[in-house]
Amino acid sequence: MELSTDQICFFFKVLERNIPWETYMTTNFISRTCLQLLRNYDKKPHDYKAQLLHEDGLSYVGEFLNILESIHKQETVEYVVALIDEMLQANSERAKLFHDKSLSIEKTYTLFLRLLMNNSQFVQEKSCKILTSIVSARQKIINGETSNLKKTSPNTNDVLKCLVNWLCAELQQKKPLPSNLSRSSPTAISCLATLLKEPVVKAFFVQSNGVRLLVPFINPPFIQPSIQLVYETCFCVWLLSYYEPAIQHLATSKALPRLMDVAKNSTAEKVVRVVVMIFQNMLPKGIFDSQMIQLHLSELVESLKIQIWSDEDLLNALNQLDENLNKIKSLKSFEIYKQEVLLGRLDWTSIRKDSAFWSNNIAHFEENNFQILRVLITILDTSCDPRALAVACFDLSQFIKHHIDGRFIVTKLNAKERVMKLLDHKNDEVTKNALLCTQRLLLGSKYANFF
């Protein structure tokens, strides 16, 4: 996770505090053994601390937990969670120490869930990170990598649910723009990027309406300058793209155009790579097909392909995505076109400029007794919109051009008279396309000129 300058400064200010450990011992808040451990550890160089943790890390973890259980003074709580966070940042494997059989993992979970409600935002943020590290470390234990640790805890799912609820509450309270972004929002997204690897967390997150809360944080670098936050947000979406219920939420949100905006405006390979991986996962689902075509994702992929990337996997992914998009575009473009015509919403869409669309889909115009042609001719009779009239004439002329019996079919449907009436229309666009259609009806596409 990428920390802001203010966060880093405050973190080091906390670690510079002088905590009255001797006073805590004389008042029986800590033991003499704890005091001796803290004297050896406190304010020492990182390498020396690492050696102590390597030799007796379990003792230090146990004493840190005891302090947080027994002492509630804010300055001390902040200091100890900073020590634990520092310890885990230096070596994430140390999180497994919290699962040792000599400790109560249930008490540890309860302790840090309570600290999530602390009045200090710093304590909340660090407790969230620590709890995420601890609960995630159990996966290696479950896989049997460490025999002297507890296999699992019966209340882990309850802990994960509480943690997800807290993370969703953080996302809901904070606006995603950098000027309004609290320091807990990047922490929440960073923790989600770790936790969402687990299926049960995906389920809890979707149930908590988390997808809707996450999508507004998908912002390109010119809006969200923290590349790491952009990456971690997209990484969360990538993890969710493997979970079917989450896919349904992503499809009904603005996730796809936002992701395209990120890919278009990012030069960081890891960001572009994870977005392309999301597109690859979305593509087979079917429910994104129309959006991908309408938003011109294939054009974006073509643009990305010509850029210089050092990652061969990214280049291969772009080529594969481009190939699959072209297949879907060919299959889905006529469905989009048909819906547009049947709704009477004719416009100069990019589909019409693609000659491959007409040649590849010309047989579809024969379906339902030439339904599309009949609707286009009806628009010529009933519409007052100049653009709709011009587009209808253009579409009829394209059918004549690409269908072997186009002139005969359109003439038989009594379109000639309707088209010719538009030759005197006051709109130049209408008359130009009516003239083209008339030329093709009378002379055939070979002799028709568009001028």
C-alpha positions, 0 to 999 in steps of 0.5 A: 500500500502506498502511504501519503506523506502525512501518513508516513510522518505521523507513523514515524512520530508515533514510533518516536514516542517515549512510552513509560514502560517502567511506570506500567510495570510498577502499576502492574499493567505489564510484567518484569519480563515484558519490561525486559523484552521492551527495553531490548526492543524499543528504539533499536535499529531495524536489523537488531529488531529483526534478529530479536524477532527471529530468535523470540518473535512469539514472546514479543507478539504475546507481550504486544497483545497483552499490552493492547488487552490491558492498557487503553491509553491512546498514545500507548495503543497507537504506539503498540499497533505501530510496532506490530504494523512495522514488524509485519511490513518488514516480514509478512511471514511473522503474521503466522506467529499470531496463530501459535497454539500458545496464543488464543487466536479468538482473543486476537481476532476480538481484540483487533475487531474492537480496535477497529472501533477505536476513536483514533483513525490511525489505530483503526487503519493499522488494526485493519491492516494487522487483522487482514495480515493475521486472518490471511496468514491462516491460509498457509496454516490450512495448507499444512505449511506450519505444523505447530500452528492451529489449523483454523478457528471456528469463528473465522467467517464471523471475523471476515464478515465483520471485517468486510462490513467495516471495509464497506462502511469506510468505502461508503463514507469516503468520496473517491476523489483525491481531495476528499480521500481519507487515508483509511480509504486506500487502506480499505482497498489495499486490505480488500485486494488481499482478502478478496482472494477468498471465496467467502470474502467475495460472497460477504462483499457482494452481500454488503453491496460492496461492488457498488461502493468500489466502482467509483474508486476506479479512476484513471491516473489524471484523477487519482494520481496514486498509481498503487491505489489505481492498481489495487482497486483494479486488482479487486475488480479482477478478483471479483470478476471470477465470482458470478454474483459479482459479475452481475453487479459489475454489468449493471454499474459503470465499471466497464467504461471506468476500466477503459478510461484507466487503460486508456490513460495509464502508462503503468504496465501492471495497471494496464495488464490487470485491466486487460485481464479483467476484460478477458474474464468479462468477455465470456460472460456474455452480458458485457458484449453489447457494452464492449461494442458500443464503448468501442473496446476493440478500438482501445485494444488496437490502440494499446497494441501499438504501444511499446510494452516490455511485458510479453504476457501483456502483449499476448493478452492484448492479441488474444483479447483483440481476436475474441472481441472481433468474433463477438463484434461480428456476432453481436453487431447485428443484434445492436443494429436490429434493436436500434432500427426496431426502436426507430432510433437511427443515427450514424453509428460506427457500425454503418461505416464498417463495410464488413458489417454489411457483407457479414450480416446481409443474410440476417436482413432476410429474417422474419420476412425482411422485417428490418427492411419493412421497418426502415421503409415505415420510418421513411413514411412516418418520421419527421427526423431528418437524421432518421430519414437520411440513415434509413435511405443509407441503410436501404442503399447498403442492402441494395449494394451488398445483397445479390437481389437487393434492387429487386427486394427493395423495389418489391417492398414499394420503397422506390416511391417513398425514397424518391419523395425525399429527393426534394427534402429541405435537408441536404443530408436527406437528399444526398442519401435519398439520391444514392438510394435512388441511383442504386435502385435504378442503376444498380450499385455498380453505377451509383456514385456518392457525392 
